[in-house]
Amino acid sequence: MCGASGDVVLPRALSLAQSALDRIGRMLSNVMNPVAMNLLFFTVFAPAAMILRWGKKDLLTLARDPNAET
């Protein structure tokens, strides 16, 4: 059976492994997050913006209207 407290493995025995895996995870996220964001930007947002510019679309109606009263 398990120990008196019901733990299968002593938590203290896994603390070194946990801290090592935490460091590895942080290092991976420092590399992968910018890679993923750049991939998303250059494959979705930049091409969509170029297509809208080439099509002369103004989705936010930011173009100046010379006939406006104000």
Secondary structure, 3 states (H helix, E strand, C coil): CCCCCCCCCCHHHHHHHHHHHHHHHHHHHHHHHHHHHHHHHHHHHHHHHHHHHHCCCCCCCCCCCCCCCC
